Amino acid sequence: MSFFSNLSSYIISAVISFLIGYFGRVALEYIRKPRPSRKIWMFHDGEDINIITSYAGRDEKELGYLGYKCDLFCAKKVQLALQSLYKKSKINIFLECESNYDIQKQVVLVGGSAHNRLSKEILSKSHIPYYIDDEHRLINRNAPEIFYEAKEVNLNFTEDYALVLNCINPMNRRNRMVLIAGCRGLGCEAAGQFLYEANKEVHSKLKENPNKSFAIILKCTSHYNSKGNPTMNGIGATIENIQFFEEYAE
C-alpha cells in the first residue's frame, strides 16, 4: 500500500513540477516579448530616448527658454508612455533650441514644421508621404489634392489633424525616429493623449506590417467650456488613415 502511495505522490509531484516549469517558461516568454504598445515606437530598451519639442522663444524675465503649451503637453504624455514601456531607458525632454541633446539617439520630435526646425527637415524628405505646408495643412505628398486642415469655430479650433510618423533616424540608421505634429496645437495635444492611452486599434493595424515605417493620420476633436477653454474630457483622436512606406537614404 505504501508503495502505491509513494508512487502516486511521486507522479503528482512530477506533474506539478512539469506544470510549474511549463507555465514558468510561457510566462517568461510573454514577459520578454515586446509589448503591443512598443509597435508604435520600435525603440531599443536600455538606450536613451530624446524627446525634442518646439521652441517658442526666450523668457527674458526668467532667463530661460519657452516651449509651446500644446507641444509640451504632448512631450510630457509621450515621456510618461515611454517610461512605462522602456524601463531601462532614460527618457529626456529637450527644447529644439538647446544644444545638449544627441540627435543620433532614439528620438521623438514634437511639433510641426512651423515651430520645430528638426521636424521641418524630416518632413522635407521626398520619401516621407506627408508634409505640412505654410498654411498649416497636412498634405499627402503623392496626392496633393488630398489634404487635412483644422476647423475653427468662434476663434476656437474644434477639429484638427495630426501626423504620427515612425521612420529610420536619418542621422543614425540603426535607430528609429518618431515625429508627432498637428496642423495646429490641438492636433499635437490630442496626439499626445492618444499615444499615452496606447490605443488598441493602432496596435492591430501595425501588427500586419511589423517593423515597417509608417505614417498615421489622426482626426482630433475638442469641446470648449463657457470660458472658451478646451475641456480635457472633450479632447480626443481617432485614426483617419495609416500608410506604410519604404525608406531609402537621401
Backbone bond lengths (Angstrom), bond angles and torsions (degrees), N, CA, C in turn:
res aa  C-N    CA-C-N  psi(-1)  N-CA   C-N-CA  omega(-1)  CA-C   N-CA-C  phi
1 M - - - 1.464 - - 1.523 110.56 -
2 S 1.329 115.03 -41.67 1.462 119.42 179.94 1.526 111.27 -65.39
3 F 1.380 115.18 -31.62 1.469 118.81 179.33 1.524 110.85 -61.68
4 F 1.349 114.95 -48.75 1.467 119.11 -179.13 1.528 111.29 -68.09
5 S 1.304 115.32 -33.15 1.467 119.19 177.59 1.520 110.54 -65.40
6 N 1.336 116.00 -43.53 1.468 120.05 178.64 1.522 111.59 -66.96
7 L 1.365 115.41 -37.29 1.457 119.80 178.97 1.523 110.75 -65.16
8 S 1.330 116.43 -42.94 1.467 120.69 178.71 1.518 110.82 -62.19
9 S 1.321 115.86 -42.18 1.468 119.95 179.07 1.527 110.66 -63.07
10 Y 1.335 114.99 -41.10 1.465 119.90 179.92 1.527 110.97 -63.49
11 I 1.349 115.87 -44.72 1.473 120.60 -179.35 1.528 110.20 -63.58
12 I 1.329 115.45 -44.55 1.473 119.53 179.83 1.519 110.75 -62.14
13 S 1.336 116.58 -42.98 1.472 120.92 178.94 1.526 111.19 -63.27
14 A 1.363 114.76 -40.43 1.463 119.25 179.98 1.524 111.07 -65.17
15 V 1.339 115.91 -42.44 1.470 120.33 179.63 1.517 110.39 -63.92
16 I 1.345 116.30 -44.16 1.470 120.60 179.38 1.526 110.43 -62.28
17 S 1.351 116.39 -43.52 1.472 119.85 179.29 1.523 111.17 -62.63
18 F 1.346 115.80 -40.39 1.460 119.83 178.54 1.525 110.94 -63.09
19 L 1.347 115.94 -45.63 1.464 120.00 -178.48 1.526 111.05 -64.28
20 I 1.329 116.17 -41.40 1.473 119.61 178.39 1.521 110.46 -62.11
21 G 1.349 115.55 -44.47 1.459 119.35 179.09 1.512 112.43 -64.07
22 Y 1.334 116.14 -42.94 1.470 120.91 -178.11 1.514 111.10 -64.04
23 F 1.335 115.64 -52.88 1.465 118.56 -178.03 1.522 111.65 -68.77
24 G 1.344 116.27 -26.70 1.462 118.90 175.04 1.516 111.24 -65.28
25 R 1.360 116.21 -42.19 1.470 119.98 177.89 1.526 111.03 -65.48
26 V 1.347 116.14 -40.85 1.465 120.00 178.65 1.523 110.50 -61.86
27 A 1.347 115.54 -43.51 1.465 120.00 179.76 1.518 111.06 -64.37
28 L 1.347 116.33 -40.63 1.463 120.34 179.74 1.520 111.15 -64.77
29 E 1.323 117.37 -42.07 1.464 121.21 177.56 1.514 110.90 -63.66
30 Y 1.326 116.78 -37.38 1.472 120.54 178.97 1.513 110.71 -65.94
31 I 1.345 115.26 -42.37 1.465 119.38 -179.75 1.524 110.55 -64.50
32 R 1.353 115.98 -41.12 1.464 120.05 -177.96 1.519 112.82 -73.22
33 K 1.312 116.27 -24.24 1.467 120.80 -177.59 1.526 109.89 -66.78
34 P 1.344 118.48 135.30 1.462 120.79 178.48 1.520 111.27 -55.45
35 R 1.323 116.72 131.12 1.451 120.73 -179.53 1.529 109.25 -69.21
36 P 1.352 116.71 148.24 1.470 119.89 -175.89 1.518 113.83 -51.61
37 S 1.337 116.88 -38.33 1.461 120.54 -177.91 1.520 112.25 -62.04
38 R 1.323 117.27 -24.75 1.458 120.31 -179.12 1.522 112.29 -69.57
39 K 1.317 117.57 -16.75 1.465 120.36 178.71 1.523 110.69 -61.83
40 I 1.321 117.08 -28.83 1.461 120.65 178.92 1.521 110.78 -68.51
41 W 1.338 116.46 -34.49 1.461 120.79 -171.17 1.528 113.32 -101.77
42 M 1.327 117.54 -44.61 1.477 122.73 -178.84 1.528 112.62 60.37
43 F 1.330 117.08 36.55 1.457 121.60 179.04 1.534 110.46 -90.68
44 H 1.346 115.75 167.12 1.459 122.71 176.48 1.527 108.62 -97.64
45 D 1.323 116.65 123.66 1.459 119.91 178.32 1.530 109.45 -70.43
46 G 1.327 115.97 139.44 1.462 120.92 -179.72 1.515 113.01 99.81
47 E 1.330 117.87 -10.36 1.465 121.31 178.24 1.532 109.19 -112.39
48 D 1.326 116.42 147.45 1.466 121.48 -177.53 1.525 111.89 -57.67
49 I 1.333 115.06 145.76 1.468 122.38 172.76 1.515 107.50 -124.49
50 N 1.325 117.29 121.44 1.459 122.49 -179.10 1.522 110.93 -103.55
51 I 1.319 116.10 120.57 1.462 122.05 174.07 1.520 107.12 -96.38
52 I 1.321 116.82 120.62 1.471 121.30 -175.53 1.521 107.85 -117.92
53 T 1.313 116.13 111.73 1.458 121.03 -175.76 1.529 111.38 -107.34
54 S 1.325 115.75 168.43 1.467 121.64 -172.21 1.522 112.64 -69.28
55 Y 1.306 113.69 158.22 1.467 123.34 -176.09 1.524 109.07 -110.24
56 A 1.337 115.80 125.01 1.469 120.05 -175.26 1.520 113.73 -102.37
57 G 1.316 118.52 -1.19 1.457 120.29 -180.00 1.522 111.36 126.84
58 R 1.308 115.73 -178.89 1.468 121.61 -176.40 1.519 110.64 -104.99
59 D 1.318 116.38 134.33 1.459 122.50 174.73 1.526 107.79 -90.99
60 E 1.324 116.24 100.47 1.468 120.28 -174.95 1.526 111.27 -65.79
61 K 1.340 116.84 -32.09 1.458 120.34 -178.21 1.522 111.11 -67.16
62 E 1.339 115.26 -45.01 1.463 120.22 -178.58 1.527 112.49 -91.73
63 L 1.337 115.94 -4.48 1.462 121.84 -178.87 1.526 111.47 55.19
64 G 1.314 114.67 44.68 1.459 120.06 179.70 1.513 110.25 -140.78
65 Y 1.307 116.13 -176.74 1.454 121.99 -179.25 1.521 110.30 -106.85
66 L 1.319 115.13 152.43 1.450 121.49 -176.91 1.525 110.79 -114.82
67 G 1.331 115.55 147.82 1.454 121.36 173.33 1.517 109.46 -116.05
68 Y 1.320 117.21 163.62 1.455 121.21 176.63 1.519 109.27 -75.59
69 K 1.337 116.19 136.70 1.461 121.41 -173.34 1.528 112.39 -56.64
70 C 1.326 116.87 -49.40 1.469 120.02 -177.59 1.525 111.55 -64.43
71 D 1.331 116.16 -38.77 1.464 120.02 179.51 1.530 111.15 -68.91
72 L 1.331 116.33 -38.48 1.462 119.98 178.01 1.530 110.84 -66.74
73 F 1.336 116.26 -38.21 1.471 120.37 175.73 1.522 109.75 -59.13
74 C 1.331 115.70 -46.76 1.462 121.14 179.02 1.521 110.67 -61.06
75 A 1.331 117.16 -45.38 1.470 121.46 -178.60 1.522 110.81 -60.58
76 K 1.323 117.21 -41.01 1.462 120.67 -179.41 1.527 110.91 -68.32
77 K 1.332 117.44 -40.46 1.463 120.71 177.88 1.531 110.49 -63.53
78 V 1.312 115.67 -40.70 1.466 120.43 178.21 1.528 109.88 -64.06
79 Q 1.324 116.69 -42.54 1.465 120.14 178.90 1.529 110.80 -59.95
80 L 1.318 117.68 -43.86 1.462 121.49 179.56 1.524 111.13 -63.77
81 A 1.336 115.88 -41.54 1.466 120.01 178.92 1.520 110.96 -63.52
82 L 1.332 116.56 -44.82 1.468 120.52 -178.51 1.523 112.17 -68.67
83 Q 1.314 117.07 -35.12 1.465 119.96 178.51 1.527 111.73 -63.46
84 S 1.331 116.60 -31.51 1.461 119.98 179.32 1.531 112.07 -78.87
85 L 1.328 116.61 -21.35 1.470 121.26 -176.53 1.526 112.92 -99.04
86 Y 1.326 116.91 -34.36 1.468 121.66 -175.13 1.533 108.86 -119.90
87 K 1.324 114.32 79.77 1.468 121.27 -173.70 1.526 112.73 -64.08
88 K 1.324 117.47 -28.28 1.463 121.03 -175.32 1.532 112.63 -91.55
89 S 1.311 116.85 -6.49 1.466 120.93 -176.94 1.524 111.16 -95.55
90 K 1.310 115.49 149.38 1.459 121.34 172.22 1.527 107.48 -93.43
91 I 1.334 116.28 123.21 1.467 121.47 -176.40 1.526 108.31 -104.66
92 N 1.326 117.27 112.34 1.461 122.55 -175.90 1.529 110.74 -108.66
93 I 1.334 115.93 148.21 1.471 121.03 172.82 1.527 108.54 -117.61
94 F 1.335 116.18 128.51 1.460 122.53 177.51 1.525 109.65 -128.30
95 L 1.331 116.00 154.69 1.462 120.67 166.02 1.519 108.07 -85.62
96 E 1.313 115.63 146.99 1.473 120.44 -176.07 1.531 112.46 -57.77
97 C 1.335 117.23 -29.30 1.465 120.76 -177.04 1.526 113.16 -75.25
98 E 1.341 117.49 -15.37 1.454 120.18 -178.35 1.524 110.49 -72.74
99 S 1.315 115.63 160.80 1.470 119.63 -175.50 1.527 112.79 -117.52
100 N 1.328 117.26 4.41 1.465 119.36 -174.29 1.525 113.32 -101.45
101 Y 1.327 118.17 17.95 1.462 119.49 175.65 1.530 109.30 -107.16
102 D 1.323 114.89 159.20 1.461 121.68 -179.03 1.522 108.52 -109.02
103 I 1.311 117.58 109.01 1.462 122.80 -177.15 1.520 112.02 -70.94
104 Q 1.335 117.01 -14.15 1.462 120.28 -179.18 1.532 112.89 -82.43
105 K 1.309 116.73 -9.39 1.456 120.05 178.63 1.526 110.40 -79.84
106 Q 1.308 117.10 -173.54 1.456 121.38 172.75 1.522 107.13 -68.31
107 V 1.332 116.92 127.93 1.463 119.89 -167.52 1.523 111.33 -132.11
108 V 1.339 115.04 142.27 1.466 122.27 167.67 1.522 106.86 -120.08
109 L 1.322 116.55 120.23 1.462 121.45 176.27 1.521 108.65 -97.34
110 V 1.328 116.94 129.86 1.462 121.81 -179.47 1.522 108.85 -118.61
111 G 1.328 116.04 127.47 1.462 120.95 -179.26 1.513 111.17 110.08
112 G 1.335 116.07 147.50 1.456 121.00 -175.63 1.511 114.32 -85.89
113 S 1.321 114.54 -169.43 1.466 121.77 -174.70 1.520 113.14 -61.58
114 A 1.329 116.98 -31.91 1.463 120.40 -175.16 1.526 112.41 -69.07
115 H 1.325 117.52 -29.52 1.463 120.54 -172.29 1.518 114.57 -118.05
116 N 1.320 117.43 -20.16 1.461 119.72 -177.26 1.533 108.84 -120.24
117 R 1.315 115.22 111.94 1.468 121.44 -176.92 1.527 111.38 -59.15
118 L 1.322 116.70 -38.91 1.463 120.39 -178.35 1.523 111.03 -68.37
119 S 1.334 117.13 -38.32 1.471 120.85 176.74 1.524 110.54 -62.56
120 K 1.321 115.85 -41.81 1.465 120.36 179.82 1.526 110.73 -60.58
121 E 1.322 115.95 -39.78 1.466 120.82 -179.42 1.530 111.06 -66.09
122 I 1.325 116.94 -42.59 1.466 120.87 -179.62 1.523 110.85 -67.68
123 L 1.332 117.46 -44.63 1.460 121.35 -176.48 1.530 112.39 -71.17
124 S 1.322 117.53 -11.28 1.461 120.36 178.13 1.526 112.50 -83.48
125 K 1.321 117.77 -11.66 1.461 121.44 -177.55 1.529 110.34 -72.24
126 S 1.312 116.00 137.30 1.465 121.35 -169.24 1.528 114.17 -67.37
127 H 1.346 117.84 -24.88 1.470 118.51 -178.08 1.530 112.75 -85.56
128 I 1.338 117.43 -9.93 1.465 120.96 176.80 1.532 108.02 -76.40
129 P 1.334 118.97 123.22 1.472 121.09 -169.21 1.521 115.63 -70.77
130 Y 1.336 118.78 -14.31 1.464 120.40 -178.40 1.523 110.35 -133.62
131 Y 1.324 114.73 154.70 1.455 120.51 172.17 1.529 108.25 -147.89
132 I 1.337 116.73 165.27 1.459 122.23 178.89 1.522 107.48 -113.11
133 D 1.327 117.06 124.25 1.469 119.95 -176.51 1.527 110.87 -87.39
134 D 1.346 115.58 -177.33 1.470 121.18 -176.15 1.525 112.62 -68.93
135 E 1.332 117.24 -15.05 1.461 121.28 178.04 1.528 111.56 -96.90
136 H 1.332 115.95 16.18 1.468 123.03 176.93 1.528 112.20 63.67
137 R 1.315 116.93 33.72 1.460 121.21 176.91 1.526 108.94 -103.89
138 L 1.311 115.77 138.95 1.464 122.56 177.22 1.521 107.48 -92.21
139 I 1.329 116.62 114.31 1.459 121.54 -168.90 1.515 111.95 -117.47
140 N 1.321 115.42 138.11 1.460 121.98 174.12 1.529 108.20 -76.71
141 R 1.325 116.90 116.91 1.467 121.05 -175.10 1.531 112.50 -62.45
142 N 1.327 117.23 -33.57 1.457 120.92 -178.17 1.520 113.56 -87.19
143 A 1.315 116.08 -10.81 1.477 120.83 177.84 1.524 107.78 -146.70
144 P 1.337 117.14 77.73 1.466 122.00 -173.58 1.528 114.81 -57.29
145 E 1.327 116.02 -20.25 1.468 117.67 178.82 1.527 111.08 -72.25
146 I 1.327 116.55 -13.67 1.458 121.05 177.29 1.525 108.40 -98.08
147 F 1.304 115.99 113.64 1.455 119.33 178.97 1.529 110.20 -146.43
148 Y 1.318 114.96 163.87 1.462 122.14 -178.36 1.525 107.90 -127.49
149 E 1.329 116.78 141.44 1.458 120.38 177.83 1.524 110.37 -148.23
150 A 1.319 115.64 158.19 1.460 121.48 -176.99 1.528 111.19 -74.47
151 K 1.323 115.24 154.10 1.462 121.70 175.75 1.523 108.98 -114.54
152 E 1.328 114.27 137.17 1.460 120.75 -174.99 1.522 109.86 -118.14
153 V 1.336 116.70 135.07 1.466 122.73 177.08 1.520 107.65 -131.94
154 N 1.344 116.02 120.36 1.469 121.51 179.79 1.534 111.98 52.91
155 L 1.329 114.93 45.98 1.467 123.61 177.41 1.531 113.25 69.29
156 N 1.334 117.21 10.53 1.467 121.29 176.35 1.523 109.61 -117.69
157 F 1.322 116.32 137.46 1.461 120.23 176.46 1.528 108.92 -81.51
158 T 1.319 116.11 116.23 1.460 121.55 -178.94 1.529 111.80 -101.20
159 E 1.318 116.74 -15.98 1.466 121.03 178.71 1.523 108.95 -144.24
160 D 1.294 115.93 138.07 1.467 120.89 -178.55 1.528 108.23 -149.37
161 Y 1.311 115.99 171.30 1.463 121.71 177.03 1.517 108.84 -129.91
162 A 1.310 114.64 147.82 1.464 120.14 -179.51 1.524 109.84 -132.03
163 L 1.313 114.74 151.10 1.457 122.85 176.71 1.518 108.65 -111.27
164 V 1.334 116.51 128.85 1.464 122.45 170.04 1.518 106.40 -117.02
165 L 1.317 115.62 111.43 1.457 122.24 -174.39 1.517 109.81 -113.66
166 N 1.319 116.96 130.96 1.462 121.43 173.93 1.522 107.83 -121.68
167 C 1.333 116.18 117.83 1.468 120.61 -176.69 1.524 109.75 -143.93
168 I 1.314 115.79 174.09 1.462 121.20 174.14 1.529 108.61 -68.61
169 N 1.316 115.94 137.77 1.464 119.98 176.27 1.537 108.21 -70.13
170 P 1.345 118.22 113.35 1.470 119.44 -176.69 1.528 113.44 -65.61
171 M 1.341 116.73 -16.39 1.463 120.41 179.03 1.527 111.88 -84.17
172 N 1.329 115.61 -18.54 1.462 121.31 178.65 1.522 106.77 -160.29
173 R 1.312 116.96 98.49 1.461 121.17 -170.23 1.524 113.91 -68.82
174 R 1.312 116.76 -4.20 1.464 120.29 174.75 1.532 110.52 -76.07
175 N 1.333 116.64 -24.53 1.456 121.58 -173.83 1.529 112.05 -107.62
176 R 1.326 114.97 163.51 1.460 121.62 177.50 1.527 110.25 -99.72
177 M 1.328 114.29 156.90 1.462 121.68 175.35 1.527 107.69 -131.55
178 V 1.318 116.25 132.58 1.461 121.60 175.78 1.521 108.17 -115.36
179 L 1.314 116.66 133.19 1.465 122.19 179.62 1.524 108.58 -119.37
180 I 1.321 116.17 131.44 1.468 122.11 179.42 1.519 107.91 -124.57
181 A 1.323 117.23 119.21 1.460 120.81 -177.31 1.519 110.21 -146.50
182 G 1.325 116.02 140.59 1.456 121.24 174.47 1.515 110.12 -109.40
183 C 1.323 116.51 157.36 1.469 118.15 172.01 1.523 108.88 -59.56
184 R 1.331 115.03 -39.67 1.461 122.94 174.70 1.528 108.26 -130.64
185 G 1.334 115.88 -178.06 1.455 120.41 -177.60 1.515 113.80 -61.78
186 L 1.322 117.03 -35.21 1.458 120.89 179.58 1.526 111.28 -56.82
187 G 1.328 116.81 -42.63 1.456 121.08 -178.72 1.512 112.10 -61.71
188 C 1.321 116.48 -43.10 1.466 120.90 -179.00 1.522 110.41 -66.96
189 E 1.325 115.96 -42.25 1.464 120.74 -179.47 1.530 110.96 -64.37
190 A 1.318 116.24 -46.29 1.467 120.49 -179.26 1.527 111.24 -66.85
191 A 1.336 117.03 -35.05 1.463 120.61 178.00 1.527 110.73 -64.50
192 G 1.323 116.80 -39.11 1.455 120.62 176.99 1.516 111.83 -61.20
193 Q 1.322 116.14 -42.83 1.463 120.67 178.02 1.527 110.76 -65.94
194 F 1.317 116.32 -40.37 1.466 122.28 179.38 1.527 110.79 -60.15
195 L 1.321 116.67 -46.60 1.464 121.04 -178.79 1.525 111.50 -69.91
196 Y 1.316 116.22 -33.64 1.467 120.41 178.56 1.528 110.93 -65.33
197 E 1.320 116.45 -34.91 1.458 120.59 -177.67 1.527 112.49 -81.45
198 A 1.327 117.34 -3.55 1.479 121.70 175.03 1.522 111.17 52.00
199 N 1.312 116.18 63.74 1.457 123.54 -174.73 1.526 113.00 -57.32
200 K 1.333 116.86 128.26 1.467 122.09 -177.50 1.529 112.03 -67.66
201 E 1.326 116.15 -33.83 1.465 119.65 -177.78 1.519 111.33 -60.84
202 V 1.313 116.75 -42.90 1.459 119.80 -178.14 1.527 110.60 -69.36
203 H 1.330 118.17 -32.30 1.464 121.11 177.97 1.524 110.71 -61.56
204 S 1.329 116.29 -45.65 1.465 120.03 -177.97 1.517 111.46 -65.05
205 K 1.328 117.01 -35.94 1.464 120.30 179.92 1.529 111.54 -72.34
206 L 1.331 116.68 -38.23 1.462 120.14 -179.89 1.523 111.42 -72.58
207 K 1.316 116.79 -24.57 1.454 121.27 179.94 1.524 111.86 -62.09
208 E 1.344 116.07 -27.13 1.460 121.08 -178.50 1.528 111.95 -70.32
209 N 1.326 117.00 -26.24 1.475 121.37 -179.41 1.530 109.58 -134.26
210 P 1.321 118.38 69.27 1.468 120.81 -176.29 1.526 112.35 -63.94
211 N 1.327 114.58 143.52 1.477 122.70 174.62 1.528 113.49 63.97
212 K 1.322 117.70 19.19 1.457 120.68 178.07 1.524 109.71 -107.36
213 S 1.325 116.96 143.45 1.458 120.85 -179.92 1.529 110.23 -64.93
214 F 1.328 115.46 145.39 1.461 118.88 -175.67 1.523 111.49 -149.56
215 A 1.327 114.18 161.04 1.463 122.19 173.76 1.524 107.50 -129.37
216 I 1.324 116.12 125.20 1.465 121.93 177.77 1.527 108.19 -107.75
217 I 1.331 116.27 130.44 1.454 121.14 172.65 1.524 107.52 -101.90
218 L 1.330 116.53 124.82 1.454 122.17 179.01 1.525 110.03 -109.30
219 K 1.301 116.04 134.82 1.467 121.30 171.25 1.520 107.28 -93.50
220 C 1.320 116.73 121.60 1.462 121.79 -171.95 1.525 110.21 -115.12
221 T 1.308 116.82 139.83 1.465 121.47 -178.68 1.518 109.80 -131.03
222 S 1.330 114.74 157.00 1.459 120.62 178.29 1.512 109.42 -150.73
223 H 1.335 115.92 145.50 1.456 122.51 174.06 1.526 108.14 -115.26
224 Y 1.300 116.41 147.83 1.466 122.03 -175.33 1.519 111.04 -115.12
225 N 1.354 115.19 148.33 1.458 119.75 177.09 1.524 110.69 -85.77
226 S 1.320 116.36 -174.74 1.470 120.90 -175.70 1.521 112.96 -64.32
227 K 1.340 117.29 -19.99 1.462 121.14 179.37 1.528 112.24 -91.74
228 G 1.330 116.97 0.78 1.453 120.39 178.82 1.509 113.99 84.15
229 N 1.337 117.42 14.04 1.453 121.28 179.20 1.527 110.20 -100.89
230 P 1.334 117.58 140.57 1.470 119.22 179.74 1.519 110.98 -67.50
231 T 1.306 117.33 138.97 1.459 122.07 175.85 1.522 108.72 -91.97
232 M 1.324 117.14 136.09 1.463 120.92 -176.33 1.524 111.69 -60.52
233 N 1.338 116.58 -36.50 1.460 119.02 179.81 1.521 111.53 -68.58
234 G 1.328 116.05 -18.05 1.460 119.27 -177.65 1.518 113.76 -94.04
235 I 1.336 117.99 -2.20 1.455 121.32 179.75 1.522 109.34 -93.06
236 G 1.316 115.87 126.08 1.458 119.07 -179.61 1.509 111.38 -153.59
237 A 1.319 116.37 169.13 1.466 121.62 -179.73 1.521 109.36 -146.07
238 T 1.313 115.89 142.25 1.462 122.73 174.91 1.524 108.63 -129.62
239 I 1.320 115.61 154.70 1.461 120.21 -178.49 1.524 110.09 -75.25
240 E 1.312 116.57 122.53 1.459 122.62 175.66 1.525 110.72 -91.91
241 N 1.337 115.60 -38.81 1.465 119.32 -177.20 1.531 109.80 -164.26
242 I 1.328 116.45 148.76 1.465 122.18 171.29 1.521 107.90 -128.83
243 Q 1.324 115.62 130.26 1.462 120.38 179.66 1.524 109.33 -127.85
244 F 1.316 117.15 126.09 1.460 122.69 174.97 1.533 108.48 -93.90
245 F 1.308 116.20 147.47 1.464 118.36 -177.52 1.525 111.33 -147.81
246 E 1.320 115.19 156.21 1.457 122.38 177.31 1.527 109.72 -86.96
247 E 1.320 115.60 151.62 1.455 120.13 -179.79 1.513 110.98 -118.77
248 Y 1.314 114.85 153.01 1.453 121.17 174.57 1.522 108.32 -151.09
249 A 1.296 116.35 158.02 1.466 120.79 -179.20 1.509 110.23 -73.81
250 E 1.336 115.49 139.54 1.468 120.81 176.37 1.510 110.28 -111.59
